[in-house]
Amino acid sequence: MRYDRTVHLDTDFATAVARTREALAVQGFGILTEIDVTATLKAKLESAAQDMEDYVILGACNPPLAHRALETDRSIGLLLPCNVVVRRDGDRTAVQALDPNTMVTLTGLDALRPVAEEATRRLDAALASLATTETTG
């Protein structure tokens, strides 16, 4: 089972992070948290991150969608499709988001399907805009 939605960009890491933030904002997602995984591992585990590629987790949230999901199931906060990863992948940069349909698959709650479908449309639009900007910009 695939649980990610991914696009690869032929751009530097910092540009990919900035463009990802912008693309998510256009789709109604704000960034609540940012975890620089590379820096964190390097600081906490000196040898672990020496070869770690650039890797950032953006904690994105679309408040109306999150509210709808939480109204259906208060425990769904564990599975909200909020994390977006931007990481170096060889000579490219990968941008990955959790497939929102994972919420429905794991919980079996059909009432979450409309939320997952809208979140999927929005995340796919954000990822597609990155790919489109990449090829035309």
N, C-alpha and C positions, 0 to 999 in steps of 0.2 A: 504494500500500500504506500503510495506517495503521499507525503504530508506537507510538501512544500510547493511553492509557486516561485519559479526562479527565472531571472533574466541575467545575461552576461553582458557587460559593457567593456568597450575598448577605451577606457579612460583611466586616469589616475584615481587613487583611492579617495583623496580629499574631495575631488570633484564629484565622484560617485555618491559620497555621503551627502554633500550639499544638494545635489540634484534629487536624491531620494527623499530628503526632507521636503523639498518643494513639491514633488509629485504627490507625496502623501497629503500635504496640506491642501492641495487642489481638490483632493477627494474627501476632505473633511476630517483627516486624521491629524491630531496634534502629537507632538513628541513629549511624553511625560518624563522619560528617563533615557539616559545614554550610558551604556557600559562599554568602555574601551577594554575589551577582553585581553588584548595583547599587553597593554600597560599593566592591567591588574595582575595577570599571571606573572609578568616579569617582576613586579614588586613583591608578590607573595611567594613565588616559587622561582627563585633565581635561575635555575637551569631549565625550567619548563618552557619558558617563552623565548629562549634564545633563537629558535628557528620558527617561531610562531609568526604567521603572516599577519598583516593588518586585518583586524577583525573587530567590528563594532556591532553591538546590539542596540537598536533603537526601540524603545518601548512606546509604540504608537497606539493611540486610542481615538476612536470615533465615539464621542459621548452618547449620541442618540442610539447607535447600534448596541453599545455596551449596556445602556439602560434597558433596551428591549430584551436583550439576552438575560440580564439579571432578573427582570420581572418574570421570566419563564422559569429560571432555576438559579437560586442564590449561589449555589456552588459552582456555577459556570465560570466564575471569575478565574478558576484554575485553568480554564481552556480558552479564554478569550483570545482571538487571533491578533494579539497586540505586538508580538516581537517581529521585528524586521531586521535581518542580518545583512550587513554590508561587509564583504571580505575579499581579500585578494585571492584569486584562483589562478595561479600561474601568472601569465602576463595580462590577464584580464581581471575585472572586478565583478564578483557575483553579488546580486541583490536578491535576497530570499525572504519570502513571507510564509507564515504558516497557512496552509489551506484551511479556510474557515469551515469547510465541510467536515473537518476533523471533529468539530464540536458535536455534530449530529451523529457521526459514525460512532464516536466513543460513548456518547450518552444514550443513544437510541431515542432521543426526544425529538419527534417530528415537529413540535412547536418551535424548535430552533431553526428549522429549515429556511423560513423567510429571512431571518437575520443572517444566516450563513450565506444565502444567495446574494443578498445585497452587499455584504462585506466582500464576497468574492468578486462581484462586479466592480466595486470600488478599488480593491487591491489590484485586480487585473488591469484596470484602467491606469492606475499609477505605474505599474510595471511596464505596460505597453507604451506609455508616454516616455519612459526612460529609453526604451529600445528605439522608439521613433525618433526621439531627439538625437540619439546616437547615430542613426543612419543618415539623418537629414541635416543635422546641425554641425 
